[in-house]
Amino acid sequence: MRLDYSQFYTFVLPAKPENPSCTLSEDTRYGTITSVDVTCSTSKVYPGAKCSFYKKTNGGNNVKITRNPFYSLTLLDTTPVYYSSQCSVSMPVQEGRGHTASSVTSTLM
């Protein structure tokens, strides 16, 4: 008797993100920057994008942003299965802390 072990494991072969890009925007109220929004996207990835966002402190150090990013996945009509993916985070600007769009960076994997 031969046992079929295929029900006990699944191989996931990730696909590197294609055409990754990020956009930064500053929200302003009454001429003052109130928050910085970062949105990153990729046109094709598997199983899905994972984003990490960092802010640069006044001392020049990168600190990971602990807010959970918002993710969206769109199934592409392809075989094998791929997705387009987007992630975003919004950071309020704290007066005197020096956070601007240019001081927020991201990593898309």
Rosetta constraint file for C-alpha pairs under 8 A:
AtomPair CA 5 CA 9 HARMONIC 7.40 0.50
AtomPair CA 6 CA 10 HARMONIC 7.40 0.50
AtomPair CA 12 CA 47 HARMONIC 7.84 0.50
AtomPair CA 13 CA 46 HARMONIC 7.78 0.50
AtomPair CA 14 CA 45 HARMONIC 7.58 0.50
AtomPair CA 14 CA 46 HARMONIC 5.18 0.50
AtomPair CA 14 CA 47 HARMONIC 5.99 0.50
AtomPair CA 15 CA 45 HARMONIC 5.35 0.50
AtomPair CA 15 CA 46 HARMONIC 4.88 0.50
AtomPair CA 15 CA 47 HARMONIC 7.25 0.50
AtomPair CA 16 CA 45 HARMONIC 5.98 0.50
AtomPair CA 16 CA 46 HARMONIC 7.31 0.50
AtomPair CA 16 CA 109 HARMONIC 7.23 0.50
AtomPair CA 17 CA 42 HARMONIC 5.82 0.50
AtomPair CA 17 CA 43 HARMONIC 7.30 0.50
AtomPair CA 17 CA 44 HARMONIC 5.78 0.50
AtomPair CA 17 CA 45 HARMONIC 4.69 0.50
AtomPair CA 17 CA 46 HARMONIC 7.70 0.50
AtomPair CA 17 CA 49 HARMONIC 7.32 0.50
AtomPair CA 17 CA 108 HARMONIC 7.85 0.50
AtomPair CA 17 CA 109 HARMONIC 6.62 0.50
AtomPair CA 18 CA 42 HARMONIC 5.72 0.50
AtomPair CA 18 CA 43 HARMONIC 5.69 0.50
AtomPair CA 18 CA 44 HARMONIC 5.21 0.50
AtomPair CA 18 CA 45 HARMONIC 6.58 0.50
AtomPair CA 19 CA 42 HARMONIC 5.47 0.50
AtomPair CA 19 CA 43 HARMONIC 5.87 0.50
AtomPair CA 19 CA 44 HARMONIC 7.60 0.50
AtomPair CA 20 CA 40 HARMONIC 7.13 0.50
AtomPair CA 20 CA 41 HARMONIC 5.67 0.50
AtomPair CA 20 CA 42 HARMONIC 4.40 0.50
AtomPair CA 20 CA 43 HARMONIC 7.10 0.50
AtomPair CA 20 CA 108 HARMONIC 7.24 0.50
AtomPair CA 21 CA 40 HARMONIC 5.56 0.50
AtomPair CA 21 CA 41 HARMONIC 5.56 0.50
AtomPair CA 21 CA 42 HARMONIC 6.57 0.50
AtomPair CA 22 CA 38 HARMONIC 6.87 0.50
AtomPair CA 22 CA 39 HARMONIC 5.46 0.50
AtomPair CA 22 CA 40 HARMONIC 4.03 0.50
AtomPair CA 22 CA 41 HARMONIC 6.38 0.50
AtomPair CA 22 CA 106 HARMONIC 7.88 0.50
AtomPair CA 23 CA 38 HARMONIC 5.77 0.50
AtomPair CA 23 CA 39 HARMONIC 5.35 0.50
AtomPair CA 23 CA 40 HARMONIC 6.42 0.50
AtomPair CA 24 CA 36 HARMONIC 7.09 0.50
AtomPair CA 24 CA 37 HARMONIC 5.75 0.50
AtomPair CA 24 CA 38 HARMONIC 4.67 0.50
AtomPair CA 24 CA 39 HARMONIC 6.64 0.50
AtomPair CA 24 CA 101 HARMONIC 5.88 0.50
AtomPair CA 25 CA 36 HARMONIC 5.82 0.50
AtomPair CA 25 CA 37 HARMONIC 5.25 0.50
AtomPair CA 25 CA 38 HARMONIC 6.64 0.50
AtomPair CA 25 CA 101 HARMONIC 6.38 0.50
AtomPair CA 26 CA 33 HARMONIC 6.24 0.50
AtomPair CA 26 CA 34 HARMONIC 7.47 0.50
AtomPair CA 26 CA 35 HARMONIC 5.90 0.50
AtomPair CA 26 CA 36 HARMONIC 4.59 0.50
AtomPair CA 26 CA 37 HARMONIC 6.29 0.50
AtomPair CA 26 CA 100 HARMONIC 7.42 0.50
AtomPair CA 26 CA 101 HARMONIC 6.25 0.50
AtomPair CA 27 CA 33 HARMONIC 5.69 0.50
AtomPair CA 27 CA 34 HARMONIC 5.68 0.50
AtomPair CA 27 CA 35 HARMONIC 5.23 0.50
AtomPair CA 27 CA 36 HARMONIC 6.20 0.50
AtomPair CA 27 CA 37 HARMONIC 7.53 0.50
AtomPair CA 28 CA 32 HARMONIC 5.18 0.50
AtomPair CA 28 CA 33 HARMONIC 4.26 0.50
AtomPair CA 28 CA 34 HARMONIC 5.38 0.50
AtomPair CA 28 CA 35 HARMONIC 7.23 0.50
AtomPair CA 29 CA 33 HARMONIC 6.52 0.50
AtomPair CA 29 CA 34 HARMONIC 6.53 0.50
AtomPair CA 33 CA 93 HARMONIC 6.82 0.50
AtomPair CA 34 CA 92 HARMONIC 5.85 0.50
AtomPair CA 34 CA 93 HARMONIC 5.24 0.50
AtomPair CA 34 CA 94 HARMONIC 7.85 0.50
AtomPair CA 35 CA 90 HARMONIC 6.61 0.50
AtomPair CA 35 CA 91 HARMONIC 5.32 0.50
AtomPair CA 35 CA 92 HARMONIC 4.04 0.50
AtomPair CA 35 CA 93 HARMONIC 4.88 0.50
AtomPair CA 36 CA 90 HARMONIC 5.68 0.50
AtomPair CA 36 CA 91 HARMONIC 5.18 0.50
AtomPair CA 36 CA 92 HARMONIC 6.37 0.50
AtomPair CA 36 CA 93 HARMONIC 6.87 0.50
AtomPair CA 36 CA 99 HARMONIC 8.00 0.50
AtomPair CA 36 CA 100 HARMONIC 6.53 0.50
AtomPair CA 36 CA 101 HARMONIC 5.68 0.50
AtomPair CA 37 CA 88 HARMONIC 7.20 0.50
AtomPair CA 37 CA 89 HARMONIC 5.87 0.50
AtomPair CA 37 CA 90 HARMONIC 4.34 0.50
AtomPair CA 37 CA 91 HARMONIC 6.38 0.50
AtomPair CA 37 CA 101 HARMONIC 7.62 0.50
AtomPair CA 38 CA 88 HARMONIC 5.46 0.50
AtomPair CA 38 CA 89 HARMONIC 5.51 0.50
AtomPair CA 38 CA 90 HARMONIC 6.42 0.50
AtomPair CA 38 CA 101 HARMONIC 7.98 0.50
AtomPair CA 38 CA 104 HARMONIC 7.82 0.50
AtomPair CA 39 CA 86 HARMONIC 7.06 0.50
AtomPair CA 39 CA 87 HARMONIC 5.73 0.50
AtomPair CA 39 CA 88 HARMONIC 4.17 0.50
AtomPair CA 39 CA 89 HARMONIC 6.68 0.50
AtomPair CA 40 CA 51 HARMONIC 7.93 0.50
AtomPair CA 40 CA 86 HARMONIC 5.63 0.50
AtomPair CA 40 CA 87 HARMONIC 5.37 0.50
AtomPair CA 40 CA 88 HARMONIC 6.21 0.50
AtomPair CA 40 CA 106 HARMONIC 7.94 0.50
AtomPair CA 40 CA 108 HARMONIC 7.21 0.50
AtomPair CA 41 CA 84 HARMONIC 7.54 0.50
AtomPair CA 41 CA 85 HARMONIC 5.60 0.50
AtomPair CA 41 CA 86 HARMONIC 4.20 0.50
AtomPair CA 41 CA 87 HARMONIC 6.42 0.50
AtomPair CA 42 CA 49 HARMONIC 7.73 0.50
AtomPair CA 42 CA 84 HARMONIC 5.77 0.50
AtomPair CA 42 CA 85 HARMONIC 5.48 0.50
AtomPair CA 42 CA 86 HARMONIC 6.56 0.50
AtomPair CA 43 CA 83 HARMONIC 7.43 0.50
AtomPair CA 43 CA 84 HARMONIC 4.63 0.50
AtomPair CA 43 CA 85 HARMONIC 6.74 0.50
AtomPair CA 44 CA 82 HARMONIC 6.06 0.50
AtomPair CA 44 CA 83 HARMONIC 5.37 0.50
AtomPair CA 44 CA 84 HARMONIC 4.73 0.50
AtomPair CA 44 CA 85 HARMONIC 7.22 0.50
AtomPair CA 45 CA 49 HARMONIC 6.67 0.50
AtomPair CA 45 CA 82 HARMONIC 5.63 0.50
AtomPair CA 45 CA 83 HARMONIC 5.34 0.50
AtomPair CA 45 CA 84 HARMONIC 6.17 0.50
AtomPair CA 45 CA 85 HARMONIC 7.17 0.50
AtomPair CA 46 CA 81 HARMONIC 7.46 0.50
AtomPair CA 46 CA 82 HARMONIC 5.26 0.50
AtomPair CA 46 CA 83 HARMONIC 6.15 0.50
AtomPair CA 47 CA 82 HARMONIC 7.05 0.50
AtomPair CA 47 CA 83 HARMONIC 7.22 0.50
AtomPair CA 48 CA 73 HARMONIC 7.05 0.50
AtomPair CA 48 CA 83 HARMONIC 6.64 0.50
AtomPair CA 48 CA 84 HARMONIC 7.85 0.50
AtomPair CA 48 CA 85 HARMONIC 6.44 0.50
AtomPair CA 49 CA 85 HARMONIC 5.99 0.50
AtomPair CA 49 CA 86 HARMONIC 7.34 0.50
AtomPair CA 49 CA 87 HARMONIC 7.77 0.50
AtomPair CA 49 CA 108 HARMONIC 6.57 0.50
AtomPair CA 49 CA 109 HARMONIC 5.61 0.50
AtomPair CA 50 CA 87 HARMONIC 7.98 0.50
AtomPair CA 50 CA 108 HARMONIC 5.99 0.50
AtomPair CA 50 CA 109 HARMONIC 5.24 0.50
AtomPair CA 51 CA 69 HARMONIC 7.36 0.50
AtomPair CA 51 CA 87 HARMONIC 6.62 0.50
AtomPair CA 51 CA 106 HARMONIC 6.96 0.50
AtomPair CA 51 CA 107 HARMONIC 5.62 0.50
AtomPair CA 51 CA 108 HARMONIC 4.74 0.50
AtomPair CA 51 CA 109 HARMONIC 6.33 0.50
AtomPair CA 52 CA 64 HARMONIC 7.28 0.50
AtomPair CA 52 CA 65 HARMONIC 7.64 0.50
AtomPair CA 52 CA 106 HARMONIC 5.65 0.50
AtomPair CA 52 CA 107 HARMONIC 5.16 0.50
AtomPair CA 52 CA 108 HARMONIC 6.75 0.50
AtomPair CA 53 CA 64 HARMONIC 5.95 0.50
AtomPair CA 53 CA 65 HARMONIC 5.51 0.50
AtomPair CA 53 CA 89 HARMONIC 7.83 0.50
AtomPair CA 53 CA 104 HARMONIC 7.18 0.50
AtomPair CA 53 CA 105 HARMONIC 5.85 0.50
AtomPair CA 53 CA 106 HARMONIC 4.29 0.50
AtomPair CA 53 CA 107 HARMONIC 6.37 0.50
AtomPair CA 54 CA 62 HARMONIC 5.91 0.50
AtomPair CA 54 CA 63 HARMONIC 5.30 0.50
AtomPair CA 54 CA 64 HARMONIC 4.28 0.50
AtomPair CA 54 CA 65 HARMONIC 5.17 0.50
AtomPair CA 54 CA 104 HARMONIC 5.71 0.50
AtomPair CA 54 CA 105 HARMONIC 5.17 0.50
AtomPair CA 54 CA 106 HARMONIC 5.94 0.50
AtomPair CA 55 CA 62 HARMONIC 5.54 0.50
AtomPair CA 55 CA 63 HARMONIC 5.35 0.50
AtomPair CA 55 CA 64 HARMONIC 6.44 0.50
AtomPair CA 55 CA 65 HARMONIC 6.53 0.50
AtomPair CA 55 CA 99 HARMONIC 7.45 0.50
AtomPair CA 55 CA 103 HARMONIC 5.67 0.50
AtomPair CA 55 CA 104 HARMONIC 4.39 0.50
AtomPair CA 55 CA 105 HARMONIC 6.17 0.50
AtomPair CA 56 CA 60 HARMONIC 5.59 0.50
AtomPair CA 56 CA 61 HARMONIC 5.37 0.50
AtomPair CA 56 CA 62 HARMONIC 4.52 0.50
AtomPair CA 56 CA 63 HARMONIC 6.25 0.50
AtomPair CA 56 CA 99 HARMONIC 7.60 0.50
AtomPair CA 56 CA 103 HARMONIC 5.11 0.50
AtomPair CA 56 CA 104 HARMONIC 6.30 0.50
AtomPair CA 56 CA 105 HARMONIC 7.87 0.50
AtomPair CA 57 CA 61 HARMONIC 5.36 0.50
AtomPair CA 57 CA 62 HARMONIC 6.49 0.50
AtomPair CA 57 CA 63 HARMONIC 7.18 0.50
AtomPair CA 57 CA 97 HARMONIC 7.67 0.50
AtomPair CA 57 CA 98 HARMONIC 7.35 0.50
AtomPair CA 57 CA 99 HARMONIC 7.61 0.50
AtomPair CA 57 CA 103 HARMONIC 7.73 0.50
AtomPair CA 58 CA 97 HARMONIC 7.15 0.50
AtomPair CA 58 CA 98 HARMONIC 6.33 0.50
AtomPair CA 67 CA 89 HARMONIC 7.36 0.50
AtomPair CA 68 CA 89 HARMONIC 7.37 0.50
AtomPair CA 69 CA 87 HARMONIC 6.09 0.50
AtomPair CA 69 CA 88 HARMONIC 5.36 0.50
AtomPair CA 69 CA 89 HARMONIC 4.93 0.50
AtomPair CA 70 CA 87 HARMONIC 5.36 0.50
AtomPair CA 70 CA 88 HARMONIC 5.24 0.50
AtomPair CA 70 CA 89 HARMONIC 6.37 0.50
AtomPair CA 71 CA 85 HARMONIC 7.36 0.50
AtomPair CA 71 CA 86 HARMONIC 5.74 0.50
AtomPair CA 71 CA 87 HARMONIC 4.41 0.50
AtomPair CA 71 CA 88 HARMONIC 6.75 0.50
AtomPair CA 72 CA 85 HARMONIC 5.75 0.50
AtomPair CA 72 CA 86 HARMONIC 5.25 0.50
AtomPair CA 72 CA 87 HARMONIC 6.40 0.50
AtomPair CA 73 CA 83 HARMONIC 6.18 0.50
AtomPair CA 73 CA 84 HARMONIC 5.90 0.50
AtomPair CA 73 CA 85 HARMONIC 4.58 0.50
AtomPair CA 73 CA 86 HARMONIC 6.60 0.50
AtomPair CA 74 CA 83 HARMONIC 5.36 0.50
AtomPair CA 74 CA 84 HARMONIC 5.21 0.50
AtomPair CA 74 CA 85 HARMONIC 6.30 0.50
AtomPair CA 75 CA 81 HARMONIC 7.51 0.50
AtomPair CA 75 CA 82 HARMONIC 6.38 0.50
AtomPair CA 75 CA 83 HARMONIC 4.61 0.50
AtomPair CA 75 CA 84 HARMONIC 6.64 0.50
AtomPair CA 76 CA 81 HARMONIC 6.97 0.50
AtomPair CA 76 CA 82 HARMONIC 5.63 0.50
AtomPair CA 76 CA 83 HARMONIC 5.20 0.50
AtomPair CA 76 CA 84 HARMONIC 6.73 0.50
AtomPair CA 77 CA 81 HARMONIC 7.51 0.50
AtomPair CA 77 CA 82 HARMONIC 7.87 0.50
AtomPair CA 78 CA 82 HARMONIC 6.50 0.50
AtomPair CA 93 CA 97 HARMONIC 7.47 0.50
AtomPair CA 93 CA 98 HARMONIC 7.88 0.50
AtomPair CA 93 CA 99 HARMONIC 5.80 0.50
AtomPair CA 93 CA 100 HARMONIC 7.35 0.50
AtomPair CA 94 CA 98 HARMONIC 7.56 0.50
AtomPair CA 94 CA 99 HARMONIC 7.12 0.50
AtomPair CA 99 CA 103 HARMONIC 5.88 0.50
AtomPair CA 99 CA 104 HARMONIC 7.44 0.50
AtomPair CA 100 CA 104 HARMONIC 6.90 0.50
